[in-house]
Amino acid sequence: MQLSGMGGAAKEHKTSLHLIRSVIQQEGFFGLYAGLSAGLLRQASYTTVRMGVYTSLFEACSKEGKQPNFATKAGLGMVAGAVGAFFGNPAEISLIRMTADGRLPPAERRGYKNVFNALFRITKEEGVLTLWRGCIPTIGRAMVVNAAQLASYSQAKQILLNSGYFQDNIMLHFSSSMISGLITTIASMPVDIAKTRIQNMKIVDGKPEYRGAITLWSSDSSQCIYPCVLQHVLSSIVKSDGVLGLWVGKGFLPYYVRIAPHTVLTFIFMEHLYHAYVSYIH
């Protein structure tokens, strides 16, 4: 749904159900799981790094049992997101391409067999730096996501715990995660759309679809890099669909349905693993 409308084309899918039905009809049921290997590798690289960095920084900034303020939490989340995004970008670009392959005409499909085949072919056919195409918008998106997700989770958990209605258990973690998931979806979706489109675009006759993308790896620091391409992507969406088009019709519901349980499970597992680490290892 985020890729729908690229190049001025008409929207392919009006609703999430229409998209799901279309994928099953054209690619079969397992088309819904295209790019699963890339998704798993992305979690193993991006998520583990960002959570580890955030937890370490959070502990370092907590003095005498007192948690840092919300602004500091957001800053720590941004740092953790940036580091994790850099390590996860190769898996991210493989995931974007593998999930988008089925919507292309057969002659234009890349046909990656799995994430390792994708990484090998991208390196061989387009150069190793292509694995970090869109790295700057990916880092930008990760900074927004983690500032919203990690900071809002920590803050929501602290507020709920201080309310007296919750104890430090799975119900507290679940409630805090649901609040965090909603805030994260609203805050990060526009940047996520831009990242997705940049990573999936093709270079035709040496020219990228979005202005500014070709300078992503330029050594000339005076050139406009991330702001230009991000502005071009977002302005093209706003021009065709209006400001609300950054959320409405671009998969807001499936994005939240993905982020909410992902956030819940991530933090529940993290809390339990952290308590086990403190009890038995640390």
N, C-alpha and C positions, 0 to 999 in steps of 0.2 A: 504493500500500500504506500510505503514511503517512496518507492521508485516510480509509482504510477504518475504519469504526467511529465516525465522527463522529456526534454527536447520539444516541449509544446504539445505533446501528444495528449489525446483525451484520456480521462481517468479510466482505468481498466476495471476497477472494483469499487463499488459504492459503499459496500458494507463488509464487515468481517466475515459474515456467513457466506456472502457471495464469493469472496476470495477463497474460503475453505472449499466450497463446492467446486469452484473452478480448478483449483489445484488437484483435487481428487479426480475430477473428470479427465484432466489433461496428463497428469503425472502418476495417478494412482494414489492409494492411501499413504504409502510411504514417502510420497512427495512432500508431505507435511513434515517429514523428518530429514529433508535434504540438508546436507551440511552438518549433520549431528556430530561427526568426528571433529570438525572444526570448532563447533560449539563447546565440546568437551575440552579440547586443547586450550581454547580461549579462557575457560574457567580455571583450568589448571595453571595458567600463566598469569593472566590479568587479575583475577579475583584473589588468588592466594597472596600475590605480591601486595596489592592495595590494602588488604585486610591486615597483613603482617606489619606493613609500614605504619598504618594508622594506629594500630594497637600499641606499637613500640613508642611512637611519638606521643600518644595519649598518656601513656604511663610516665614518660619523661616530663610532661608538662603538668602532671598532677602532683601537687606539693602538699605533703602532710594529709593525704586522703581527700584533699579538696580538688574537685574537677575544674578544668579550665572553663572559661566562659564560652558562650555560643560562637562568638566571632573567632576565637582561637580554635574551637572544634572545626568550624568551617574551613579555616586555613589549613589545619592538619589534614582534613579530607581532601582538599585541593592538591596538596603535595602528594599524598598517597595515591590519588587518582592519576596524577601525571606520571608518576613512576610506574604504576601498574599498566597504564595505557601503552607506554613505550614498549614494555616487554610483551604485551599481548597483541600488538598491531599486526604481526604476520598472521596469526590465527584469525584475527578480526577480518582482515581483507579476504582471506580464504573463505570464511563463513559468509560474508556478503555475496561473493561471487557464486558460491555453490548454491545458496538459497535463491539467487536471482536467475540461475541458468535456465530453469524451466519456462520462464516467461519469454525467452528469446526464440527467434526462428531457429529451426534445427541447424541451419548452416552457420549460425553465429554462436552457437553454444560452445562453451569451453570444455565441458565434459570431464571435469576433474573426478577421479575415482574416490579419493578420500583426501583428508587434509594434507597428508605427507606428499601425495601426488601433486596437489595444488601448490604446495610450497616449492617443490622441486621444479615444476613446470614454469611457475612464475619467475623463479630465479634464472632458469635456463633461457626462457623466451623473452623476458622483459628486463632482466637484470635484478640483482639482489636488492637494490634500493627500492624497487617496486613494492617489496614487502612492507615498506614503511610509507607507501603512498597514503596520503590522508592522515599521516601521523599527527600533524599539528591540529587539525580539527578533531581527531580522535582524542588527543590529549585535552583539548578544550572541552569536549563533551564529557570526558572522564572527570575533569576538575569540577564541572557543574554538577554531574551526577553524584560524585562523592562528597562534595560540599553539602549538597542537599540531603543525600541518603545517610551518610555517617553522622553528620552533625545533627540532623533532625531526629535520628534514632536515639543518639545519646541524650539529646535534650528532652525528647518525649519520655524516655525511660526515667530520667531524673525527675521530671514534673509528675509523672504518674506515681512514682515511688514516694515522692514527698506528699502526695495527696492523702496518703493513709489508706486508700482503697486497694492498693496492690502490694504484693510482696515480691521479692526477687525470685520469680519462678517463670514457668513457661507462658502463663497468661500475660504477665508483664511484657515478656519478650514478643509475644504475638501481637499485642495491642500496639506497642511501640513500632513494630515493623510495619503494620498496616498504615499507620500515620505516615511513616517515613516513605512508604511506597507511593502514596498519593502525591506527596510533596515532590518527590523525585520525578515522577512522570510529568507533572506540569512544568517543572523547571527545566528538564533536560530534553524534552521531545524536539523542539526546534533545532537544537544543535545536533541531535541524533539524526534527524532527517538530512541535514547538510552533510554530515560525515558519511552517511550511507550512499548518498548520490555521488559524492566525490570518489569514494572507493570503488564504485561500480561503473563509473564512466569509462568510455573508451576514447583513445586518442585517434582521431581521423585526420590523415594527411598532416600529422605533426601538430595538430591543434586540439586542445582539450575542449570539452563542451562548456566548461565554466571558466571565465576569465580569472587569471591569477593562479590557477592550479599548476601551470607549467613552471612557475617560479618557486614551487615548494622546496626544491633542493638547490636553488640558486645560491651561489656564493656572494652575490651582490646584495649586501644587507640593506641597500637603499631601496630595493624593489619591494613593492607591497606583496606580502606572502599570504599569511592566513586571513587577515581582515578582508582583503579583496575578494578572495574566492568565497569566503563565508557570506559576505555581503551580497555577492552575485547570486549565489544559490538561494538565499533567503528572500532576496528582493524579487527573484523570478517567481517564487511561490506566492509571495504576497501580491504581486502584480496579476497573477492568473486566478488566485483563489481568495484573496483578501487576507487580512491579518489572522483571522480565525482559521484560515487554511493551514496554518502551521500546526494545528492540532486536529481540527475537524476534517474528516475524510482522509487523514494520513495515518490511520491506525491507532488512534488514542486508546480505544477500548482494548484491542489486543496487546498494545504496549503496556497498559496498566495490568491486564490479566497476566502478562508475563512478569512484570516487575514486582507486583505484590507478593505472589507466592515465592518468587525467587528471593525477595528481600526477607520474608518471614523465615524461610528455610535457612538462608545464609546466616542470619543473626542467631537463630536458635542453635544451629550446629556450632557456630562460633562461640557462643556463650558456654555451651556444655563442654566443648573441647578446651576452652580456656580454663574453666573450673577444674577439669581433669588435669590439665597441665600444672596449675597452681598446687593442686592437692598431691599429685604423685611424682612430679618431675622437678618443678621449680624449687 
